């Protein structure tokens, strides 16, 4: 059994066939899926999808590319959403200096507020970091998001950064891009302790081989899991078993 701890089922590309996407995931032994909000509207949609499908859970948050106009009222709305029984995390939150759709100071402010909220309410965090390594490291040191647990999703960075993230009580996850030909970062996959790893697809993005170029979906998680198994010299069953138990304990999933 697998758990897809990070996907975006509320995005347009799932509008036409969401029930069959979830059915195909089940057929591929994906027994739980966490769909992640990226702003207030997307978080509302994530909750509504989680209400419709028993295997789907929701995370609510404001993505760093969507935070330029975030107000304290928005933070309060996210806080209220945490009382929904299918909400299991605060995310997606973080820093994104690649797209830079919000000023750095604003990204740091919103990320800090949402980490504080998650810690206060004892929810794990789902962190996005793109090309903001040094600011992210400084913030992790200061904010200690790992106090209520969390994950650095779609991990990119070096082994020193990986160590730091793990020391701060965060899990890490890799996406389908580790299955690409000449994939970078496989040394990080082998360095990362399996008991600190989660599985994710980040669907509809980052589709693994052999479906690269098509829309990604939770059922494709087996391709990434198989690559992790191969890289770490573990059986696929072992990878499934350990990452599932990691995800269940981090997100307190009752499945
Ligand atoms: Zn995401």
py3Dmol code that shows the C-alpha trace and the ligand (Angstrom):
import py3Dmol

protein = """\
ATOM      1  CA  UNK A   1       0.000   0.000   0.000  1.00  0.00           C
ATOM      2  CA  UNK A   2       1.178   3.487  -0.926  1.00  0.00           C
ATOM      3  CA  UNK A   3       0.270   6.999   0.212  1.00  0.00           C
ATOM      4  CA  UNK A   4       0.547   9.934  -2.189  1.00  0.00           C
ATOM      5  CA  UNK A   5       1.346  12.684   0.312  1.00  0.00           C
ATOM      6  CA  UNK A   6       1.327  15.548  -2.188  1.00  0.00           C
ATOM      7  CA  UNK A   7      -0.829  16.243  -5.222  1.00  0.00           C
ATOM      8  CA  UNK A   8      -3.158  18.938  -6.510  1.00  0.00           C
ATOM      9  CA  UNK A   9      -6.441  17.245  -7.405  1.00  0.00           C
ATOM     10  CA  UNK A  10      -8.244  20.594  -7.448  1.00  0.00           C
ATOM     11  CA  UNK A  11      -6.351  21.760 -10.565  1.00  0.00           C
ATOM     12  CA  UNK A  12      -8.284  22.081 -13.867  1.00  0.00           C
ATOM     13  CA  UNK A  13      -6.612  19.115 -15.462  1.00  0.00           C
ATOM     14  CA  UNK A  14      -8.594  16.764 -13.174  1.00  0.00           C
ATOM     15  CA  UNK A  15     -11.973  18.408 -13.844  1.00  0.00           C
ATOM     16  CA  UNK A  16     -13.188  15.817 -16.333  1.00  0.00           C
ATOM     17  CA  UNK A  17     -12.214  12.525 -14.729  1.00  0.00           C
ATOM     18  CA  UNK A  18     -11.442  12.879 -11.007  1.00  0.00           C
ATOM     19  CA  UNK A  19     -13.459   9.800  -9.900  1.00  0.00           C
ATOM     20  CA  UNK A  20     -11.560   7.588 -12.364  1.00  0.00           C
ATOM     21  CA  UNK A  21      -8.223   9.113 -11.293  1.00  0.00           C
ATOM     22  CA  UNK A  22      -8.993   8.120  -7.699  1.00  0.00           C
ATOM     23  CA  UNK A  23     -10.230   4.704  -8.781  1.00  0.00           C
ATOM     24  CA  UNK A  24      -7.015   4.068 -10.766  1.00  0.00           C
ATOM     25  CA  UNK A  25      -4.990   5.123  -7.712  1.00  0.00           C
ATOM     26  CA  UNK A  26      -6.803   2.498  -5.630  1.00  0.00           C
ATOM     27  CA  UNK A  27      -6.137  -0.135  -8.296  1.00  0.00           C
ATOM     28  CA  UNK A  28      -2.442   0.746  -7.928  1.00  0.00           C
ATOM     29  CA  UNK A  29      -2.641   0.298  -4.143  1.00  0.00           C
ATOM     30  CA  UNK A  30      -2.604   4.008  -3.386  1.00  0.00           C
ATOM     31  CA  UNK A  31      -4.842   3.817  -0.323  1.00  0.00           C
ATOM     32  CA  UNK A  32      -4.617   7.439   0.756  1.00  0.00           C
ATOM     33  CA  UNK A  33      -4.022  10.704  -1.085  1.00  0.00           C
ATOM     34  CA  UNK A  34      -3.362  14.164   0.345  1.00  0.00           C
ATOM     35  CA  UNK A  35      -4.496  16.957  -1.958  1.00  0.00           C
ATOM     36  CA  UNK A  36      -2.792  20.263  -1.243  1.00  0.00           C
ATOM     37  CA  UNK A  37      -4.269  23.752  -1.328  1.00  0.00           C
ATOM     38  CA  UNK A  38      -2.234  26.589  -2.806  1.00  0.00           C
ATOM     39  CA  UNK A  39      -4.431  29.552  -1.811  1.00  0.00           C
ATOM     40  CA  UNK A  40      -7.754  30.109  -0.048  1.00  0.00           C
ATOM     41  CA  UNK A  41      -9.921  29.024  -2.994  1.00  0.00           C
ATOM     42  CA  UNK A  42      -7.728  26.029  -3.779  1.00  0.00           C
ATOM     43  CA  UNK A  43      -7.746  25.001  -0.093  1.00  0.00           C
ATOM     44  CA  UNK A  44     -11.566  25.177  -0.106  1.00  0.00           C
ATOM     45  CA  UNK A  45     -11.642  22.970  -3.199  1.00  0.00           C
ATOM     46  CA  UNK A  46      -9.179  20.537  -1.567  1.00  0.00           C
ATOM     47  CA  UNK A  47     -11.506  20.169   1.425  1.00  0.00           C
ATOM     48  CA  UNK A  48     -14.503  19.658  -0.822  1.00  0.00           C
ATOM     49  CA  UNK A  49     -12.690  16.879  -2.745  1.00  0.00           C
ATOM     50  CA  UNK A  50     -11.691  15.241   0.556  1.00  0.00           C
ATOM     51  CA  UNK A  51     -15.347  15.305   1.589  1.00  0.00           C
ATOM     52  CA  UNK A  52     -16.350  13.482  -1.595  1.00  0.00           C
ATOM     53  CA  UNK A  53     -13.777  10.657  -1.526  1.00  0.00           C
ATOM     54  CA  UNK A  54     -13.009   8.573   1.544  1.00  0.00           C
ATOM     55  CA  UNK A  55      -9.350   7.985   0.550  1.00  0.00           C
ATOM     56  CA  UNK A  56      -8.593  11.688   0.033  1.00  0.00           C
ATOM     57  CA  UNK A  57      -7.374  14.063   2.773  1.00  0.00           C
ATOM     58  CA  UNK A  58      -6.626  17.779   2.470  1.00  0.00           C
ATOM     59  CA  UNK A  59      -3.870  20.230   3.373  1.00  0.00           C
ATOM     60  CA  UNK A  60      -4.661  23.943   3.497  1.00  0.00           C
ATOM     61  CA  UNK A  61      -2.210  26.744   2.883  1.00  0.00           C
ATOM     62  CA  UNK A  62      -0.947  29.606   0.755  1.00  0.00           C
ATOM     63  CA  UNK A  63       1.783  28.845  -1.765  1.00  0.00           C
ATOM     64  CA  UNK A  64       4.668  31.354  -1.960  1.00  0.00           C
ATOM     65  CA  UNK A  65       3.748  32.122  -5.590  1.00  0.00           C
ATOM     66  CA  UNK A  66       0.230  33.118  -4.479  1.00  0.00           C
ATOM     67  CA  UNK A  67       0.939  35.112  -1.325  1.00  0.00           C
ATOM     68  CA  UNK A  68       1.512  38.669  -2.542  1.00  0.00           C
ATOM     69  CA  UNK A  69      -1.931  39.842  -1.386  1.00  0.00           C
ATOM     70  CA  UNK A  70      -2.346  37.600   1.654  1.00  0.00           C
ATOM     71  CA  UNK A  71      -3.913  39.416   4.615  1.00  0.00           C
ATOM     72  CA  UNK A  72      -4.341  38.507   8.273  1.00  0.00           C
ATOM     73  CA  UNK A  73      -7.969  37.654   7.421  1.00  0.00           C
ATOM     74  CA  UNK A  74      -6.675  35.001   5.014  1.00  0.00           C
ATOM     75  CA  UNK A  75      -4.496  33.502   7.754  1.00  0.00           C
ATOM     76  CA  UNK A  76      -7.591  33.376   9.972  1.00  0.00           C
ATOM     77  CA  UNK A  77      -9.537  31.569   7.215  1.00  0.00           C
ATOM     78  CA  UNK A  78      -6.768  28.945   7.000  1.00  0.00           C
ATOM     79  CA  UNK A  79      -6.884  28.624  10.787  1.00  0.00           C
ATOM     80  CA  UNK A  80     -10.645  27.995  10.683  1.00  0.00           C
ATOM     81  CA  UNK A  81     -10.165  25.342   7.998  1.00  0.00           C
ATOM     82  CA  UNK A  82      -7.910  23.358  10.353  1.00  0.00           C
ATOM     83  CA  UNK A  83     -10.948  22.313  12.366  1.00  0.00           C
ATOM     84  CA  UNK A  84     -12.296  20.282   9.436  1.00  0.00           C
ATOM     85  CA  UNK A  85     -11.894  16.586  10.202  1.00  0.00           C
ATOM     86  CA  UNK A  86     -10.226  15.746   6.865  1.00  0.00           C
ATOM     87  CA  UNK A  87      -7.597  18.492   7.045  1.00  0.00           C
ATOM     88  CA  UNK A  88      -4.275  16.913   8.034  1.00  0.00           C
ATOM     89  CA  UNK A  89      -1.618  19.598   7.421  1.00  0.00           C
ATOM     90  CA  UNK A  90      -0.773  23.230   6.743  1.00  0.00           C
ATOM     91  CA  UNK A  91       0.556  23.487   3.174  1.00  0.00           C
ATOM     92  CA  UNK A  92       1.611  24.292   0.679  1.00  0.00           C
ATOM     93  CA  UNK A  93       3.770  26.999   2.198  1.00  0.00           C
ATOM     94  CA  UNK A  94       7.356  28.093   1.662  1.00  0.00           C
ATOM     95  CA  UNK A  95       9.621  30.237  -0.490  1.00  0.00           C
ATOM     96  CA  UNK A  96       9.873  30.388  -4.273  1.00  0.00           C
ATOM     97  CA  UNK A  97      12.580  32.688  -5.648  1.00  0.00           C
ATOM     98  CA  UNK A  98      12.404  31.053  -9.078  1.00  0.00           C
ATOM     99  CA  UNK A  99       8.975  32.333 -10.092  1.00  0.00           C
ATOM    100  CA  UNK A 100       9.220  35.340  -7.761  1.00  0.00           C
ATOM    101  CA  UNK A 101       5.525  36.228  -8.069  1.00  0.00           C
ATOM    102  CA  UNK A 102       5.601  37.796  -4.608  1.00  0.00           C
ATOM    103  CA  UNK A 103       8.301  39.922  -2.986  1.00  0.00           C
ATOM    104  CA  UNK A 104      10.803  38.059  -0.845  1.00  0.00           C
ATOM    105  CA  UNK A 105       9.796  39.936   2.315  1.00  0.00           C
ATOM    106  CA  UNK A 106       6.149  39.057   1.756  1.00  0.00           C
ATOM    107  CA  UNK A 107       6.945  35.390   1.136  1.00  0.00           C
ATOM    108  CA  UNK A 108       8.984  35.254   4.345  1.00  0.00           C
ATOM    109  CA  UNK A 109       6.223  36.973   6.309  1.00  0.00           C
ATOM    110  CA  UNK A 110       3.413  34.658   5.121  1.00  0.00           C
ATOM    111  CA  UNK A 111       5.561  31.537   5.510  1.00  0.00           C
ATOM    112  CA  UNK A 112       6.480  32.575   9.065  1.00  0.00           C
ATOM    113  CA  UNK A 113       2.834  33.243   9.981  1.00  0.00           C
ATOM    114  CA  UNK A 114       1.660  29.902   8.643  1.00  0.00           C
ATOM    115  CA  UNK A 115       4.446  27.965  10.356  1.00  0.00           C
ATOM    116  CA  UNK A 116       3.522  29.679  13.636  1.00  0.00           C
ATOM    117  CA  UNK A 117      -0.132  28.743  13.095  1.00  0.00           C
ATOM    118  CA  UNK A 118       0.739  25.095  12.359  1.00  0.00           C
ATOM    119  CA  UNK A 119       2.905  24.837  15.479  1.00  0.00           C
ATOM    120  CA  UNK A 120       0.257  26.492  17.616  1.00  0.00           C
ATOM    121  CA  UNK A 121      -2.434  24.074  16.384  1.00  0.00           C
ATOM    122  CA  UNK A 122      -0.109  21.024  16.301  1.00  0.00           C
ATOM    123  CA  UNK A 123      -0.375  20.432  12.563  1.00  0.00           C
ATOM    124  CA  UNK A 124       2.506  19.272  10.375  1.00  0.00           C
ATOM    125  CA  UNK A 125       3.680  21.577   7.569  1.00  0.00           C
ATOM    126  CA  UNK A 126       4.226  20.871   3.868  1.00  0.00           C
ATOM    127  CA  UNK A 127       7.085  23.057   2.674  1.00  0.00           C
ATOM    128  CA  UNK A 128       7.972  24.168  -0.842  1.00  0.00           C
ATOM    129  CA  UNK A 129      11.436  25.573  -1.451  1.00  0.00           C
ATOM    130  CA  UNK A 130      12.635  26.660  -4.852  1.00  0.00           C
ATOM    131  CA  UNK A 131      15.926  28.480  -5.313  1.00  0.00           C
ATOM    132  CA  UNK A 132      15.685  29.997  -1.843  1.00  0.00           C
ATOM    133  CA  UNK A 133      18.019  27.626   0.004  1.00  0.00           C
ATOM    134  CA  UNK A 134      19.886  30.066   2.229  1.00  0.00           C
ATOM    135  CA  UNK A 135      16.837  32.071   3.315  1.00  0.00           C
ATOM    136  CA  UNK A 136      14.941  28.820   3.853  1.00  0.00           C
ATOM    137  CA  UNK A 137      17.746  27.419   6.024  1.00  0.00           C
ATOM    138  CA  UNK A 138      17.826  30.578   8.142  1.00  0.00           C
ATOM    139  CA  UNK A 139      14.039  30.431   8.565  1.00  0.00           C
ATOM    140  CA  UNK A 140      14.044  26.732   9.433  1.00  0.00           C
ATOM    141  CA  UNK A 141      16.620  27.472  12.121  1.00  0.00           C
ATOM    142  CA  UNK A 142      14.577  30.343  13.487  1.00  0.00           C
ATOM    143  CA  UNK A 143      11.028  29.004  13.157  1.00  0.00           C
ATOM    144  CA  UNK A 144      11.697  25.305  13.882  1.00  0.00           C
ATOM    145  CA  UNK A 145       8.676  24.055  11.887  1.00  0.00           C
ATOM    146  CA  UNK A 146       9.656  20.499  12.771  1.00  0.00           C
ATOM    147  CA  UNK A 147       8.265  21.067  16.273  1.00  0.00           C
ATOM    148  CA  UNK A 148       4.898  19.895  14.956  1.00  0.00           C
ATOM    149  CA  UNK A 149       6.460  17.789  12.178  1.00  0.00           C
ATOM    150  CA  UNK A 150       6.518  18.372   8.474  1.00  0.00           C
ATOM    151  CA  UNK A 151       7.976  17.579   5.093  1.00  0.00           C
ATOM    152  CA  UNK A 152      10.278  19.356   2.644  1.00  0.00           C
ATOM    153  CA  UNK A 153       8.532  18.308  -0.540  1.00  0.00           C
ATOM    154  CA  UNK A 154      10.060  17.815  -3.989  1.00  0.00           C
ATOM    155  CA  UNK A 155      13.458  17.989  -2.362  1.00  0.00           C
ATOM    156  CA  UNK A 156      16.235  19.807  -4.190  1.00  0.00           C
ATOM    157  CA  UNK A 157      19.517  20.857  -2.665  1.00  0.00           C
ATOM    158  CA  UNK A 158      22.750  19.303  -1.498  1.00  0.00           C
ATOM    159  CA  UNK A 159      23.527  16.698   1.122  1.00  0.00           C
ATOM    160  CA  UNK A 160      24.364  19.293   3.771  1.00  0.00           C
ATOM    161  CA  UNK A 161      20.917  20.822   3.332  1.00  0.00           C
ATOM    162  CA  UNK A 162      19.386  17.354   3.457  1.00  0.00           C
ATOM    163  CA  UNK A 163      21.103  16.677   6.787  1.00  0.00           C
ATOM    164  CA  UNK A 164      19.909  19.970   8.191  1.00  0.00           C
ATOM    165  CA  UNK A 165      16.309  19.320   7.167  1.00  0.00           C
ATOM    166  CA  UNK A 166      16.387  15.898   8.794  1.00  0.00           C
ATOM    167  CA  UNK A 167      18.003  17.260  11.978  1.00  0.00           C
ATOM    168  CA  UNK A 168      15.126  19.726  12.214  1.00  0.00           C
ATOM    169  CA  UNK A 169      12.630  16.831  12.348  1.00  0.00           C
ATOM    170  CA  UNK A 170      11.314  17.195   8.814  1.00  0.00           C
ATOM    171  CA  UNK A 171      10.678  14.401   6.350  1.00  0.00           C
ATOM    172  CA  UNK A 172      11.718  14.717   2.731  1.00  0.00           C
ATOM    173  CA  UNK A 173      10.071  13.559  -0.463  1.00  0.00           C
ATOM    174  CA  UNK A 174      11.144  13.240  -4.076  1.00  0.00           C
ATOM    175  CA  UNK A 175       8.918  13.440  -7.138  1.00  0.00           C
ATOM    176  CA  UNK A 176       8.781  11.661 -10.495  1.00  0.00           C
ATOM    177  CA  UNK A 177      11.770  13.613 -11.785  1.00  0.00           C
ATOM    178  CA  UNK A 178      14.076  11.044 -10.145  1.00  0.00           C
ATOM    179  CA  UNK A 179      12.875   8.567 -12.794  1.00  0.00           C
ATOM    180  CA  UNK A 180      14.063  10.745 -15.703  1.00  0.00           C
ATOM    181  CA  UNK A 181      16.990   9.657 -17.808  1.00  0.00           C
ATOM    182  CA  UNK A 182      20.185  11.237 -16.395  1.00  0.00           C
ATOM    183  CA  UNK A 183      18.221  12.363 -13.334  1.00  0.00           C
ATOM    184  CA  UNK A 184      20.157  14.554 -10.916  1.00  0.00           C
ATOM    185  CA  UNK A 185      19.921  14.031  -7.197  1.00  0.00           C
ATOM    186  CA  UNK A 186      19.942  10.234  -7.101  1.00  0.00           C
ATOM    187  CA  UNK A 187      22.861  10.443  -4.662  1.00  0.00           C
ATOM    188  CA  UNK A 188      20.499  12.344  -2.343  1.00  0.00           C
ATOM    189  CA  UNK A 189      17.899   9.601  -2.723  1.00  0.00           C
ATOM    190  CA  UNK A 190      20.475   7.059  -1.619  1.00  0.00           C
ATOM    191  CA  UNK A 191      21.744   9.317   1.213  1.00  0.00           C
ATOM    192  CA  UNK A 192      18.313  10.008   2.665  1.00  0.00           C
ATOM    193  CA  UNK A 193      17.309   7.581   5.428  1.00  0.00           C
ATOM    194  CA  UNK A 194      14.180   5.704   4.352  1.00  0.00           C
ATOM    195  CA  UNK A 195      12.600   6.267   7.761  1.00  0.00           C
ATOM    196  CA  UNK A 196      12.614  10.018   6.979  1.00  0.00           C
ATOM    197  CA  UNK A 197      11.111   9.699   3.505  1.00  0.00           C
ATOM    198  CA  UNK A 198       7.585  10.082   2.141  1.00  0.00           C
ATOM    199  CA  UNK A 199       6.229   9.351  -1.323  1.00  0.00           C
ATOM    200  CA  UNK A 200       4.567  11.998  -3.454  1.00  0.00           C
ATOM    201  CA  UNK A 201       3.574  12.604  -7.073  1.00  0.00           C
ATOM    202  CA  UNK A 202       3.005  16.404  -7.062  1.00  0.00           C
ATOM    203  CA  UNK A 203       0.392  15.609  -9.744  1.00  0.00           C
ATOM    204  CA  UNK A 204      -0.566  16.988 -12.192  1.00  0.00           C
ATOM    205  CA  UNK A 205       3.130  17.954 -12.489  1.00  0.00           C
ATOM    206  CA  UNK A 206       6.438  16.058 -12.659  1.00  0.00           C
ATOM    207  CA  UNK A 207       5.126  12.925 -14.338  1.00  0.00           C
ATOM    208  CA  UNK A 208       7.471   9.947 -13.954  1.00  0.00           C
ATOM    209  CA  UNK A 209       8.845   7.877 -16.806  1.00  0.00           C
ATOM    210  CA  UNK A 210       7.372   6.227 -18.877  1.00  0.00           C
ATOM    211  CA  UNK A 211       4.537   8.788 -18.894  1.00  0.00           C
ATOM    212  CA  UNK A 212       6.677  11.926 -18.940  1.00  0.00           C
ATOM    213  CA  UNK A 213       4.917  14.638 -20.964  1.00  0.00           C
ATOM    214  CA  UNK A 214       1.434  13.485 -19.941  1.00  0.00           C
ATOM    215  CA  UNK A 215      -0.588  14.611 -16.942  1.00  0.00           C
ATOM    216  CA  UNK A 216       0.622  13.032 -13.698  1.00  0.00           C
ATOM    217  CA  UNK A 217      -1.801  11.312 -11.298  1.00  0.00           C
ATOM    218  CA  UNK A 218      -1.563   9.563  -7.902  1.00  0.00           C
ATOM    219  CA  UNK A 219      -1.671   6.060  -9.433  1.00  0.00           C
ATOM    220  CA  UNK A 220       1.725   6.721 -11.052  1.00  0.00           C
ATOM    221  CA  UNK A 221       3.420   6.824  -7.647  1.00  0.00           C
ATOM    222  CA  UNK A 222       4.594   3.248  -8.083  1.00  0.00           C
ATOM    223  CA  UNK A 223       7.145   4.375 -10.707  1.00  0.00           C
ATOM    224  CA  UNK A 224       8.816   6.781  -8.288  1.00  0.00           C
ATOM    225  CA  UNK A 225       8.632   4.209  -5.476  1.00  0.00           C
ATOM    226  CA  UNK A 226      10.277   1.606  -7.708  1.00  0.00           C
ATOM    227  CA  UNK A 227      13.109   4.035  -8.536  1.00  0.00           C
ATOM    228  CA  UNK A 228      13.649   4.718  -4.823  1.00  0.00           C
ATOM    229  CA  UNK A 229      13.704   0.976  -4.126  1.00  0.00           C
ATOM    230  CA  UNK A 230      16.226   0.385  -6.900  1.00  0.00           C
ATOM    231  CA  UNK A 231      18.463   3.312  -5.845  1.00  0.00           C
ATOM    232  CA  UNK A 232      18.458   2.314  -2.182  1.00  0.00           C
ATOM    233  CA  UNK A 233      18.705  -1.408  -2.821  1.00  0.00           C
ATOM    234  CA  UNK A 234      15.481  -2.147  -0.992  1.00  0.00           C
ATOM    235  CA  UNK A 235      12.456  -4.142  -2.088  1.00  0.00           C
ATOM    236  CA  UNK A 236       9.459  -2.218  -3.392  1.00  0.00           C
ATOM    237  CA  UNK A 237       7.399  -3.744  -0.552  1.00  0.00           C
ATOM    238  CA  UNK A 238       9.820  -2.373   2.025  1.00  0.00           C
ATOM    239  CA  UNK A 239       9.696   1.133   0.500  1.00  0.00           C
ATOM    240  CA  UNK A 240       5.890   0.978   0.451  1.00  0.00           C
ATOM    241  CA  UNK A 241       5.668  -0.283   4.010  1.00  0.00           C
ATOM    242  CA  UNK A 242       8.082   2.213   5.587  1.00  0.00           C
ATOM    243  CA  UNK A 243       6.927   5.314   3.684  1.00  0.00           C
ATOM    244  CA  UNK A 244       3.287   4.450   4.406  1.00  0.00           C
ATOM    245  CA  UNK A 245       3.987   4.118   8.097  1.00  0.00           C
ATOM    246  CA  UNK A 246       5.948   7.430   8.023  1.00  0.00           C
ATOM    247  CA  UNK A 247       3.034   9.218   6.345  1.00  0.00           C
ATOM    248  CA  UNK A 248       0.457   7.692   8.697  1.00  0.00           C
ATOM    249  CA  UNK A 249       2.324   8.860  11.763  1.00  0.00           C
ATOM    250  CA  UNK A 250       3.188  12.333  10.440  1.00  0.00           C
ATOM    251  CA  UNK A 251      -0.326  13.158   9.245  1.00  0.00           C
ATOM    252  CA  UNK A 252      -2.102  11.060  11.908  1.00  0.00           C
ATOM    253  CA  UNK A 253      -4.079   9.300   9.196  1.00  0.00           C
ATOM    254  CA  UNK A 254      -6.803   6.961  10.383  1.00  0.00           C
ATOM    255  CA  UNK A 255      -6.748   4.416   7.568  1.00  0.00           C
TER     256      UNK A 255
END
"""
ligand_1 = """\
1
ZN
Zn 2.713 21.113 -4.755
"""
view = py3Dmol.view(width=600, height=400)
view.addModel(protein, "pdb")
view.setStyle({"model": 0}, {"cartoon": {"style": "trace"}})
view.addModel(ligand_1, "xyz")
view.setStyle({"model": 1}, {"stick": {}})
view.zoomTo()
view.show()
